[in-house]
Amino acid sequence: MKKCLFFIAMAFVSINFLSAQVVADFEDGTTGPLTLHVQGCGDYDNDAIHPVDETFMVIDNPDASGLNTSTKVLKFIRRGTDNGGMPWGGFWAN
């Protein structure tokens, strides 16, 4: 009986952890609680080179069919030398 109860409890816990987690939905037109950081050309969070308001934009979802049916999405423009987009440029959020 203990093994059966333990198995059911572990199945419930694992299913709970495997479910999708929505961190931010951007539906209100903002990034919400996220702090967005930019990296490109070896510079981290250099607002002169990578202005956050030009790098990240909340826009209407261009393809609201399929998996992401939300109305708003976050657009990321990869910055780099002359804003051409370095291949190792990226961003992270916390």
Wavefront OBJ file of the C-alpha trace (Angstrom):
o trace
v 0.000 0.000 0.000
v 2.864 2.377 0.839
v 4.531 1.708 -2.503
v 1.301 2.366 -4.383
v 0.683 5.622 -2.524
v 4.304 6.678 -3.056
v 4.039 5.930 -6.795
v 0.838 7.972 -7.132
v 2.390 10.876 -5.218
v 5.542 10.822 -7.381
v 3.466 10.644 -10.568
v 1.465 13.678 -9.453
v 4.609 15.635 -8.528
v 6.401 14.819 -11.787
v 3.379 15.777 -13.896
v 3.143 19.026 -11.960
v 6.812 19.859 -12.641
v 6.564 18.951 -16.330
v 3.748 21.381 -17.029
v 4.500 24.585 -18.934
v 5.362 27.637 -16.890
v 4.394 31.081 -18.184
v 7.048 33.543 -17.050
v 5.680 36.586 -18.873
v 2.858 36.921 -21.362
v 3.397 40.516 -22.616
v -0.378 40.922 -23.043
v -0.339 44.305 -21.306
v 2.293 45.626 -23.759
v 5.147 45.540 -21.224
v 7.808 43.033 -20.217
v 6.223 42.811 -16.780
v 8.512 41.667 -13.969
v 11.349 40.677 -16.329
v 14.656 42.543 -16.374
v 16.102 42.082 -19.864
v 19.875 41.986 -20.409
v 21.674 42.261 -23.762
v 25.019 40.777 -24.773
v 26.786 41.415 -28.052
v 30.364 42.109 -29.137
v 31.469 41.227 -25.614
v 29.553 44.153 -24.071
v 26.932 43.415 -21.445
v 24.065 45.825 -20.807
v 25.760 48.753 -22.585
v 22.748 50.971 -23.250
v 24.778 53.222 -25.578
v 25.538 50.294 -27.897
v 22.431 48.183 -27.254
v 19.497 50.469 -26.314
v 16.943 48.272 -24.569
v 13.984 50.130 -26.085
v 15.359 49.465 -29.600
v 16.465 45.885 -28.904
v 13.282 44.574 -27.252
v 9.784 45.435 -28.400
v 6.417 43.999 -27.436
v 4.553 43.587 -30.733
v 1.395 41.946 -32.033
v 1.878 38.225 -32.626
v 2.563 37.802 -36.371
v 1.310 34.189 -36.325
v -1.274 33.604 -33.609
v -2.046 30.083 -34.811
v -0.386 26.939 -33.565
v 1.328 26.703 -30.185
v 1.553 30.418 -29.367
v -1.952 31.836 -29.662
v -1.277 34.928 -27.533
v -1.926 38.382 -28.968
v 1.473 39.881 -27.997
v 5.055 38.606 -28.261
v 8.524 39.951 -27.428
v 10.603 40.870 -30.476
v 14.392 40.701 -30.029
v 16.683 42.440 -32.522
v 20.182 41.037 -32.265
v 22.691 43.897 -32.062
v 26.349 43.949 -32.929
v 28.878 45.879 -34.973
v 26.890 48.513 -36.877
v 23.767 46.761 -35.541
v 24.380 43.952 -38.028
v 23.940 41.316 -35.376
v 26.935 39.395 -34.151
v 26.358 35.621 -34.221
v 27.209 35.284 -30.519
v 24.963 38.158 -29.442
v 22.036 37.279 -27.271
v 19.940 38.173 -24.275
v 18.701 36.748 -21.017
v 16.043 37.726 -18.563
v 15.703 37.516 -14.826
l 1 2 3 4 5 6 7 8 9 10 11 12 13 14 15 16 17 18 19 20 21 22 23 24 25 26 27 28 29 30 31 32 33 34 35 36 37 38 39 40 41 42 43 44 45 46 47 48 49 50 51 52 53 54 55 56 57 58 59 60 61 62 63 64 65 66 67 68 69 70 71 72 73 74 75 76 77 78 79 80 81 82 83 84 85 86 87 88 89 90 91 92 93 94
